[in-house]
Amino acid sequence: MFEEAAHEETVDTGWGHVASHDGAPAVIDAILRLDTDATYTKTELSDEAGVPLKTLYLDGTLDHLVEMGFLEKEVTEGEEVRFGVDTETSVYRAAVAFDDAIADRLASEE
C-alpha cells in the first residue's frame, strides 16, 4: 500500500490515491506530455503542471507519484533532486492508455 503523507484516511483505490493529493491530477497530466528522456526539478514539474511548488512540497505529491510509479527520483549528492518519467511501470502505461482512450472518445464526438 502507498504511504499516506499528511493524510489520515486509508485510500483503497487507484483513483483515491490520485485524489488524495490536490496537485496529483495536474502533475500526472503534465507527466504524460513531458519528454520521457529528460529529468526535471521540482520547480520545473510545478511549472509544467501549473501547481504551486508549495502545494507539491507540503502534501508530498511528487514523492507520492514516485511511490505510485509515475516518476523516478534521482538523487545526486550536491545537486538538486531531479525526477524522470517512469515509463516502465504498469501505472504509467495505464495512464497513457486512459489518456489515449479519452482523446479518441473526444475526437469521435467532433
Long-range contacts (C-beta under 8 A, 24 or more apart in sequence): 2-64, 2-67, 2-68, 3-64, 3-67, 5-59, 5-60, 5-63, 5-64, 6-58, 6-59, 6-60, 7-59, 14-91, 17-64, 17-68, 18-68, 20-64, 21-59, 21-60, 21-61, 21-64, 22-51, 22-55, 22-59, 22-61, 23-49, 23-51, 23-52, 23-55, 23-56, 23-59, 23-61, 24-61, 24-64, 24-65, 26-50, 26-51, 27-51, 27-56, 27-61, 27-62, 27-65, 27-70, 28-65, 28-70, 28-95, 31-65, 31-70, 31-71, 31-85, 31-92, 31-95, 32-95, 32-96, 32-99, 34-85, 36-84, 36-85, 36-87, 38-84, 39-74, 39-82, 39-83, 39-84, 40-82, 40-83, 40-84, 41-80, 41-81, 41-82, 41-83, 42-80, 42-81, 42-83, 45-83, 70-95
